[in-house]
Amino acid sequence: MSRQWFRFAAIFIATCALFTGAAAQKFPKESAAEVPWPTRTVRIIVGFPAGSSPDLTARTLAEPLSKALGQPVIVENKVGAGGNIAADYVAKATDDHTLGLMINGNLTIARLLNPKLPYDPLKDLTPISLIGVSPLVLTAPAGAPGASAQEFFVAARNAGDKWSYGSPGVGTVGHIGMELLKSKTQINPVHVPYPGYPQVANAMLGGQLQLSLLPPALAMAQIRSGKLRAIGVTSSGRSTIVPELPSMTEAGVADFNLEIWNAIAAPNSLPKPVAAKLATLFSDIARSPEIRQKLFQQGWQVVGTSAEGLARRVKADTAVLGGIIALRGIKPE
């Protein structure tokens, strides 16, 4: 072969190499066509025990997600620190097959309460979908004073710090939500933390507490049996979960809007096309009639938002709850 042929071959190979590099830049690894996903089992990490509300939600979503993806989807429980251990695990995952079912505290106020938290919800996690929301029920003993919600709050203001309220602990939504309510209504009950909501309800039944914000599933059984009294729900309007109860706003107590919620999030390193695909899948699954009914029975009003919808909710709740944390000087125990 001639030197001219070798020279042509060298030029051809170099040109191909340049084209390949340009193509790689034009079509990065993150493009939908270039990322085969999923290639193995997908994990949903939950920061609460088996049988808890977040765990039940994750397991409800796992089966239809597995069918949609054509790969196994398993739920793993990594319990501790109010779900923040699991959230940190998800934030640091690098396998592109790890997701998290998280409560609102993990995605909003966790870093505000504890600056030493090993993950930053806004920087280290990417929102996928807001799955379900639920109001809390402002609950009092059956014999609480006042024939109406407004009269009850008059009695609460007059009682000052002689009344007590319970929550599942410092920094929980039940705690911060009540502090928000105090700031809007000028009541001043003293906070008493308990290990969990069931213990709070028992303390109220025993007469140790005068009020508390309780999840509907726990509160309504006692309310319907006449053992506790509902003052109102914390959502801006009536909730489909407890449609018989007025909101605080409707009851004329205060302009008040606070909900607990759960959502799917992923590591910020997850390729964007994969995150977009998951957002659509989770939204469709959550809003399907069968799954919607299952989640409703678990105490959730299904939302099934886009990733952008969850991001907006995170931002809004962080601002409101963060303001109360700063105002009241709330710090973790």
Beta strands, then each sheet from edge to edge (+ up, - down):
strand 1: 42-46
strand 2: 73-77
strand 3: 98-103
strand 4: 125-135
strand 5: 137-141
strand 6: 164-167
strand 7: 190-193
strand 8: 211-214
strand 9: 228-233
strand 10: 259-267
strand 11: 301-302
sheet 1: 2+ 1+ 3+ 10- 4+ 11-
sheet 2: 7+ 6+ 8+ 5- 9+
end
